[in-house]
Amino acid sequence: MRLEWLEDLIAVAETGSFSEAAERRLLTQSAFSRRIRQIEDHVGVELFDRSRKPVQLQRTTEAQRDRILQIIRTLRQLVADLRSGSQIADSHVVLASQHALTTSRTPRLLQGVLARDASITIRLRSANFDDCYGQLLARKADIALVYRIEGIAPEVEADYLETFELGQDRLIPVHAAARRADHLRDRAMGLLPIVSYPDAVFLGQVMNLLILPKLPPPLQAVQRVETALTLAAQEMAQVGIGTAWIPESLARDRIADGGLIDFSDDLPSCDLAITAMRLAGSKSSSEEAVWTELVGG
């Protein structure tokens, strides 16, 4: 049974006239009469008592009137919800962001996006580099924001991946200012207690390839704690557990207020490229708007 058929039945019941009901339904009387016959043929019974003026529903039909009205309301709401859901889906963009960027850079980037178009809804997923990249390839994310370093991040293949460098950051060694004396004492003994990252994650690879091999001799790194979260590494450096290598954008405020000391003058650091990535191919208007704002901002 179609929604328009149910609405036709109620139109006749409320007006008591096929001609007035046809006018209400924006149909000619002949077209409306044919549709009423089609409805009755479909159901297999006469729904109206045509012998009476005004036209009335048959008693069995009248008994179902409230139910018909309820079904009409339900179907109308369903149509509205489906249309609304389609609009939400069209304006919905999934953004995967590397943990350190989620805390430091991503909020400001998204502020610009949403200021330009408040109708866009962004689902932000914070993850390590590999998970961000994997979500992108699996089409579980539309755009990924990550750090990249030549030779460590996956090779970019132009035929399936589009990238844009949004800016630069730097991985720097920091230590608790309140424990500076302990830090200098340990270094005088040739030891450097550190907060490290797992070998399997992006910053762990950066540490193993670009940081630890460049420690000035005879300094030897001693792992105190291992964590995959840069924010956790920063907190551990803050309480003096060891030196941690943190993106400068994340540590900047702590350094400015005197809680952390930047030791990049005499300990190795490295540059990080802040990169937006997405798969090549057709895009929704909302995803295109977010990408344009990111790369143009």
GUFIVEX-976316 format. One line per 5 residues: number of its first residue (from 1); their letters; for each residue x, y, z of C-alpha. Coordinates in nm, 4 decimals, padded with zeros to 6 digits, always signed. Each point is the difference from the previous one (the first is absolute). Layout:
! GUFIVEX-976316
NUM> A> X Y Z  ...
! end
This chain:
! GUFIVEX-976316
1> MRLEW> +00.0000 +00.0000 +00.0000  +00.1454 +00.3345 -00.1079  +00.0071 +00.3107 +00.2176  -00.1811 +00.1995 -00.2699  -00.2802 -00.2587 -00.0087
6> LEDLI> -00.0559 +00.0289 +00.3735  -00.0037 +00.3782 -00.0316  -00.2597 -00.0319 -00.2806  -00.2282 -00.2069 +00.2254  +00.0156 +00.2560 +00.2796
11> AVAET> -00.0577 +00.2861 -00.2429  -00.3289 -00.1569 -00.1095  -00.0991 -00.0800 +00.3583  +00.0648 +00.3575 +00.1148  -00.1683 +00.1780 -00.2949
16> GSFSE> -00.2814 -00.2461 -00.0678  +00.0451 +00.0669 -00.3701  +00.2151 -00.1561 -00.2725  +00.0181 +00.3314 -00.1862  +00.1120 +00.1996 +00.3070
21> AAERR> +00.2458 -00.2735 +00.0936  +00.1406 +00.0061 -00.3551  +00.0472 +00.3768 +00.0274  +00.1760 -00.0382 +00.3344  +00.2267 -00.2676 -00.1464
26> LLTQS> +00.0748 +00.2209 -00.3054  -00.1446 -00.2512 -00.2481  -00.2794 +00.0146 -00.2555  -00.3193 -00.1702 +00.1128  +00.0322 -00.2724 -00.2623
31> AFSRR> +00.3621 -00.0734 +00.0940  -00.0897 -00.0069 +00.3684  -00.2965 -00.2335 -00.0605  +00.2244 -00.2394 -00.1919  +00.2467 +00.0006 +00.2882
36> IRQIE> -00.2738 -00.0739 +00.2538  -00.1094 -00.2964 -00.2133  +00.3633 -00.1143 -00.0198  +00.0234 +00.0103 +00.3793  -00.3195 -00.2013 +00.0400
41> DHVGV> +00.1146 -00.2521 -00.2612  +00.3265 -00.0377 +00.1876  -00.1743 -00.0558 +00.3343  -00.2760 -00.2144 -00.1510  -00.2974 +00.1757 +00.1615
46> ELFDR> -00.1998 +00.3205 -00.0432  +00.1261 +00.2515 +00.2536  -00.2733 +00.2657 -00.0423  -00.3758 +00.0006 +00.0261  -00.0875 +00.1868 -00.3222
51> SRKPV> -00.3748 -00.0315 +00.0602  +00.0141 +00.2656 +00.2689  +00.0543 +00.3723 -00.0349  +00.2466 +00.1203 +00.1094  +00.2132 -00.2998 -00.0872
56> QLQRT> +00.0985 -00.1945 +00.3079  +00.2467 -00.2725 +00.0822  -00.1408 -00.3511 +00.0262  -00.0411 -00.1028 +00.3637  +00.2922 -00.2409 -00.0197
61> TEAQR> +00.2162 +00.2776 -00.1497  -00.1200 +00.2562 +00.2544  +00.1015 -00.2390 +00.2781  +00.3582 +00.0216 -00.1303  -00.0005 +00.3800 -00.0417
66> DRILQ> +00.2124 +00.0797 +00.3043  +00.2428 -00.2739 -00.0975  +00.0264 +00.1405 -00.3541  +00.0723 +00.3472 +00.1413  +00.2689 -00.1421 +00.2265
71> IIRTL> +00.1625 -00.1819 -00.2925  -00.0056 +00.3215 -00.2052  +00.1745 +00.1903 +00.2804  +00.2548 -00.2790 +00.0423  +00.0776 -00.0197 -00.3717
76> RQLVA> +00.0316 +00.3784 -00.0311  +00.2413 +00.0049 +00.2919  +00.1950 -00.2868 -00.1536  +00.0355 +00.1896 -00.3274  +00.1112 +00.3134 +00.1864
81> DLRSG> +00.2520 -00.1977 +00.2055  +00.1412 -00.1708 -00.3087  +00.0397 +00.3328 -00.1777  +00.1578 +00.1540 +00.3075  +00.2330 -00.2971 +00.0361
86> SQIAD> +00.1092 +00.0395 -00.3610  +00.0778 +00.3669 +00.0588  +00.1992 -00.0873 +00.3132  +00.1949 -00.2664 -00.1886  +00.0789 +00.2483 -00.2769
91> SHVVL> +00.1353 +00.2513 +00.2538  +00.1874 -00.2584 +00.2084  +00.3801 -00.0198 -00.0300  +00.2188 -00.2481 +00.1895  +00.3437 +00.1337 +00.0888
96> ASQHA> +00.2761 -00.2258 +00.1376  +00.2656 +00.1950 +00.1878  +00.3289 -00.1130 +00.1498  -00.0133 +00.0243 +00.3803  +00.2458 +00.2866 +00.0394
101> LTTSR> -00.1728 +00.2023 -00.2725  -00.3412 -00.0613 +00.1564  +00.1204 +00.1818 +00.3102  +00.2094 +00.2750 -00.1571  -00.0838 +00.0945 -00.3591
106> TPRLL> -00.3257 -00.1678 -00.1021  -00.2346 +00.2133 +00.2191  +00.1213 +00.3215 -00.1641  -00.0230 -00.1518 -00.3463  -00.3574 -00.1149 +00.0607
111> QGVLA> -00.0938 +00.3361 +00.1476  +00.0694 +00.1563 -00.3399  -00.1973 -00.2702 -00.1815  -00.3106 +00.0367 +00.2184  +00.0160 +00.3789 -00.0026
116> RDASI> -00.0270 -00.0149 -00.3785  -00.2865 -00.2532 -00.0116  -00.1939 -00.0753 +00.3192  -00.2185 -00.2586 -00.1786  +00.2894 -00.2477 -00.0168
121> TIRLR> +00.0226 -00.2652 +00.2719  +00.3454 -00.1446 +00.0715  +00.0651 -00.3287 +00.1759  +00.3533 +00.0166 +00.1371  +00.1858 -00.3270 +00.0603
126> SANFD> +00.3308 +00.0259 +00.1840  +00.2462 -00.2812 -00.0669  +00.3643 -00.0789 -00.0611  +00.1461 +00.0468 -00.3484  -00.0566 -00.3567 -00.1227
131> DCYGQ> -00.3632 -00.0003 +00.1122  -00.0672 +00.3372 -00.1657  +00.1535 -00.1263 -00.3227  -00.1880 -00.3296 +00.0252  -00.3353 +00.1725 +00.0587
136> LLARK> +00.0617 +00.2107 -00.3083  +00.0811 -00.3005 -00.2205  -00.3001 -00.1926 +00.1368  -00.2225 +00.3019 -00.0743  -00.0952 +00.0262 +00.3663
141> ADIAL> +00.1379 +00.3557 -00.0032  -00.0301 +00.2641 -00.2711  +00.3095 +00.2010 +00.0922  +00.3029 -00.0757 +00.2177  +00.2218 +00.2545 +00.1766
146> VYRIE> +00.3405 -00.1447 +00.0823  +00.3675 +00.0737 +00.0436  +00.2217 -00.1216 -00.2805  +00.3741 -00.0365 -00.0403  +00.1595 -00.1043 -00.3270
151> GIAPE> +00.1035 -00.3633 +00.0139  -00.2109 -00.0878 +00.3060  -00.3582 +00.0652 -00.0999  -00.1481 -00.2312 -00.2683  +00.0988 +00.0870 -00.3545
156> VEADY> -00.2542 +00.2296 -00.1607  -00.1420 -00.1378 -00.3251  -00.1461 +00.2809 -00.2077  -00.2559 -00.2238 -00.1697  -00.1981 -00.0719 +00.3155
161> LETFE> +00.1038 +00.2492 +00.2705  -00.0185 +00.3776 +00.0061  +00.2160 +00.1844 +00.2544  +00.0602 +00.3592 +00.0998  +00.2551 +00.1349 +00.2469
166> LGQDR> -00.1787 +00.2306 +00.2435  +00.3063 +00.1154 +00.1904  +00.3029 -00.1018 +00.2005  +00.0547 -00.1126 +00.3570  +00.3063 -00.1300 +00.1825
171> LIPVH> +00.0568 -00.2954 +00.2325  +00.1966 +00.1426 +00.2940  +00.1464 -00.1419 +00.3256  -00.1600 +00.1403 +00.3149  +00.0524 -00.0578 +00.3707
176> AAARR> -00.1564 +00.1263 +00.3224  +00.1430 +00.3406 +00.0898  -00.0319 -00.0855 +00.3683  +00.2247 -00.3049 -00.0530  +00.2657 +00.1709 -00.2103
181> ADHLR> +00.2711 -00.0779 +00.2560  -00.0851 -00.3740 -00.0119  +00.0090 +00.0084 -00.3778  +00.3439 +00.1641 -00.0076  +00.1330 -00.2400 +00.2643
186> DRAMG> -00.1120 -00.3033 -00.1998  +00.1542 +00.1404 -00.3149  +00.3274 +00.0604 +00.1802  +00.0039 -00.3749 +00.0649  -00.0682 -00.0733 -00.3676
191> LLPIV> -00.3651 -00.0995 +00.0583  -00.3181 +00.1421 -00.1480  -00.3225 -00.1370 +00.1546  -00.2678 +00.0260 -00.2689  -00.3699 -00.0498 -00.0627
196> SYPDA> -00.0094 -00.2049 -00.3191  -00.2557 -00.1039 -00.2611  -00.0697 -00.3578 -00.1176  +00.2087 -00.1053 -00.2980  -00.3126 -00.0758 -00.2050
201> VFLGQ> -00.1460 +00.3539 +00.0134  +00.1060 +00.2926 -00.2156  +00.1801 +00.2002 +00.2709  +00.1717 -00.3172 +00.1185  +00.1466 -00.0410 -00.3492
206> VMNLL> +00.1027 +00.3662 -00.0014  +00.1751 -00.0449 +00.3339  +00.1857 -00.3124 -00.1145  +00.1078 +00.1412 -00.3362  +00.0481 +00.3730 +00.0512
211> ILPKL> +00.0352 +00.0762 +00.3715  +00.1727 -00.2689 +00.2057  +00.2835 -00.0666 -00.2520  +00.0865 +00.3716 +00.0188  +00.0383 +00.0271 +00.3782
216> PPPLQ> +00.3358 +00.1619 +00.0767  +00.2537 -00.2570 +00.1253  +00.0451 -00.1407 +00.2554  -00.3662 +00.0681 +00.0904  -00.2096 -00.3182 +00.0224
221> AVQRV> -00.3826 -00.0028 +00.0021  -00.1629 -00.1906 +00.2873  -00.3677 -00.0787 -00.0536  -00.2100 +00.0760 +00.3058  -00.3518 -00.0128 -00.1464
226> ETALT> -00.1426 -00.0888 -00.3394  -00.3273 +00.1474 -00.1314  -00.1612 +00.0457 -00.3397  -00.1667 +00.3258 +00.1078  +00.1938 +00.3240 -00.0415
231> LAAQE> -00.2214 +00.1773 +00.2530  +00.0828 -00.2684 +00.2585  +00.3698 +00.0290 -00.0858  -00.0175 +00.3730 +00.0613  -00.1642 -00.0477 +00.3400
236> MAQVG> +00.2706 -00.2497 +00.0985  +00.2700 +00.2443 -00.1035  -00.1788 +00.2681 +00.2015  +00.0263 -00.2024 +00.3230  +00.3661 -00.0800 -00.0629
241> IGTAW> -00.0152 -00.3682 -00.0998  +00.2295 +00.0652 -00.2935  +00.0615 +00.1959 -00.3165  -00.2756 -00.0336 -00.2604  -00.0015 +00.1002 -00.3644
246> IPESL> -00.3223 +00.1950 -00.0614  -00.1301 +00.2028 -00.2962  +00.0925 +00.3603 +00.0682  -00.3587 +00.1156 -00.0651  -00.1173 -00.2230 +00.2842
251> ARDRI> +00.2736 +00.0977 +00.2466  +00.0125 +00.3721 -00.0791  -00.2320 +00.1200 +00.2774  +00.1727 -00.2140 +00.2653  +00.3367 +00.1367 -00.1086
256> ADGGL> -00.1310 +00.3573 +00.0042  -00.1382 -00.0292 +00.3535  +00.3236 -00.1518 +00.1294  -00.1237 -00.3530 +00.0662  +00.2172 -00.1608 -00.2677
261> IDFSD> +00.3448 +00.0714 -00.1370  +00.0808 -00.0403 -00.3690  +00.3382 -00.1761 -00.0339  +00.0098 +00.0033 -00.3820  +00.3105 +00.2245 +00.0106
266> DLPSC> +00.2140 -00.2949 +00.1082  -00.2197 -00.3073 -00.0605  -00.1226 -00.1135 -00.3433  -00.3344 +00.1127 -00.1436  -00.1649 -00.0420 -00.3395
271> DLAIT> -00.2497 +00.1748 -00.2255  -00.3514 -00.1341 -00.0497  -00.2231 +00.0812 -00.2968  -00.3662 +00.0476 +00.0929  -00.1823 -00.1674 -00.2862
276> AMRLA> -00.3606 -00.0368 -00.1112  -00.0730 -00.3174 -00.1972  -00.3020 -00.1373 -00.1818  -00.0746 -00.2596 -00.2632  -00.0302 +00.1171 -00.3580
281> GSKSS> -00.3415 -00.0122 -00.1674  -00.3409 +00.1641 +00.0182  -00.0886 +00.1783 +00.3251  -00.3096 +00.1258 +00.1771  -00.0469 +00.3757 +00.0038
286> SEEAV> +00.0637 +00.0062 +00.3775  +00.3252 -00.1948 -00.0245  +00.1134 +00.2266 -00.2809  -00.0841 +00.3065 +00.2092  +00.2010 -00.1319 +00.2977
291> WTELV> +00.2980 -00.0891 -00.2208  -00.0054 +00.3380 -00.1743  -00.0072 +00.1818 +00.3330  +00.2849 -00.2122 +00.1401  +00.2342 +00.0372 -00.2958
296> GG> -00.0912 +00.3605 -00.0592  +00.0213 +00.1117 +00.3618
! end
